[in-house]
Each structure stands twice: as structure tokens, then as C-alpha cells.
Amino acid sequence: MLTIHHLRIGRSIFTVWLLEELGVEYELVEYHRNPETMRAPPELREVHPLGKSPVIEDDGLLLSESGAITAYLLHKYDPQGKFGPDDGDAAWAEYTQWLHYPEGSVFVPLLLKLLSTRAGGEQPLLDGFADPEVKLHFDHISDKLGDNDFILGERITGADFGITYMVSMAERLGLLAPYPTLADYLARNLARPAFQRALERAVE
Ligand SMILES: N[C@@H](CCC(=O)N[C@@H](CS)C(=O)NCC(=O)O)C(=O)O
């Protein structure tokens, strides 16, 4: 059976959500962050050398990186392509771009905002870079979403899992006020039965 190594407070709940959407059976191993450093516990390094989450084990495969895990899970467990194309055409290329964009580009400015908030007070070096980048990326995400329910249109795809994580992080950082449609998108996705089932299995 597939195993997911889930670290509380972070992105792996969004991979658990995908497993629930797919109806894949899985075992969940939960880890707690060090309350002082907020870093993962050393046990996660016994699973994977990076000691980060999510990590999955499936049929002898050990896989890290949430975007790669999404691509793998959909290739293996969504042969009908319900959650996105898998055939190398233009729609697949655009889907792949949106699948990797959250971790590849959106996360860093959000992390800088998180660090600047934790540092407290004025942080001109961090905020001077992060603030316009956050605006750039969330304007872009919001423009792409438009009036649609999901980032690539009217049906959920693999790209929505990473985008939802970024939007949830922006919400936690108090950055969503200019983006009411993204706040609605987040609320809609978190209300999905599969996300609610994920929360029953794994505490966020
Ligand atoms: N790019 C990786 C990032 C993995 C990552 O940094 N995960 C965080 C949790 S959200 C983590 O394990 N942090 C704990 C630590 O670094 O100590 C992915 O997409 O999976």
C-alpha cells in the first residue's frame, strides 16, 4: 500500500487531499514540527535524505517534491485523465507549467514574507523584494482564475493542489485582501468532501 509521510502544518495536507480525490488507499505516517524551530523532526531524514514532507513510498519507489508526487500519482492512479492531460500536447504543456509554477516561483516570496513577519518590525531587504513579487504572482494567479472555479477552467486538475497551498499560505500571512476571488477559490477547495476527508486522516 502507498505510504505518505505527512508533516503537520505545511504542504503535505494538499497531497493527502489529492490521494482522497483519487480514492487511493494509503497509510499515513504523521510527524510533528519542533515547536521552537518549526523544523521537521530528525525521523523524517530516516525516510528521505532531505528530511522534508511530503514524501511517498509506492511499490518500492521513494518520491519527494510535491509537484513530482502529483505528476506521479496522476500518471499512475488517474489513467482516464480526470485531473489533467498526460499526453504531451499544448494543453498538457500549459497544465505542466501551472503544476510546477507554485513551488518553482510563488513559494519563495511567500517564504520571505513569512520570515519577515517572524522577524518582526521593518524588514526592508526582505519586504523590498517580496512585496512586489507577491503582488506580481497573485495578480497573475487571480487573472488566470478569472471567474472560473479552478485554475485551468471549470474542472479541478493536478495544478489546483499546489496553487491552493500557495493561496492558503497567502491567507495565513494576511495577503489575500486584494484577491476576493482567490479567497473564494480557497474556501471552495477546502470545503470539498475529499479535503474534509484528508483533514480527518491528517491534522493540517
Ligand atoms: N519543494 C518541496 C518542499 C518540501 C518542504 O520544504 N516541505 C516542508 C514542509 S511544508 C518541510 O518539510 N519543512 C521542514 C524542514 O525543512 O525542516 C516540495 O514541493 O515538496
PDBQT file of the ligand as one rigid body, heavy atoms in Angstrom, charges set to zero:
ROOT
HETATM    1  N1  LIG A 301       9.722  21.767  -2.792  1.00  0.00    +0.000 N 
HETATM    2  C1  LIG A 301       9.379  20.777  -1.808  1.00  0.00    +0.000 C 
HETATM    3  C2  LIG A 301       9.418  21.439  -0.441  1.00  0.00    +0.000 C 
HETATM    4  C3  LIG A 301       9.337  20.453   0.700  1.00  0.00    +0.000 C 
HETATM    5  C4  LIG A 301       9.365  21.186   2.033  1.00  0.00    +0.000 C 
HETATM    6  O1  LIG A 301      10.144  22.132   2.251  1.00  0.00    +0.000 OA
HETATM    7  N2  LIG A 301       8.491  20.769   2.966  1.00  0.00    +0.000 N 
HETATM    8  C5  LIG A 301       8.402  21.414   4.249  1.00  0.00    +0.000 C 
HETATM    9  C6  LIG A 301       7.018  21.256   4.812  1.00  0.00    +0.000 C 
HETATM   10  S1  LIG A 301       5.837  22.319   4.093  1.00  0.00    +0.000 SA
HETATM   11  C7  LIG A 301       9.315  20.737   5.239  1.00  0.00    +0.000 C 
HETATM   12  O2  LIG A 301       9.392  19.525   5.245  1.00  0.00    +0.000 OA
HETATM   13  N3  LIG A 301       9.926  21.537   6.119  1.00  0.00    +0.000 N 
HETATM   14  C8  LIG A 301      10.602  21.041   7.278  1.00  0.00    +0.000 C 
HETATM   15  C9  LIG A 301      12.050  21.351   7.317  1.00  0.00    +0.000 C 
HETATM   16  O3  LIG A 301      12.611  21.777   6.310  1.00  0.00    +0.000 OA
HETATM   17  O4  LIG A 301      12.629  21.149   8.372  1.00  0.00    +0.000 OA
HETATM   18  C10 LIG A 301       8.028  20.160  -2.146  1.00  0.00    +0.000 C 
HETATM   19  O5  LIG A 301       7.334  20.715  -3.014  1.00  0.00    +0.000 OA
HETATM   20  O6  LIG A 301       7.654  19.107  -1.617  1.00  0.00    +0.000 OA
ENDROOT
TORSDOF 0
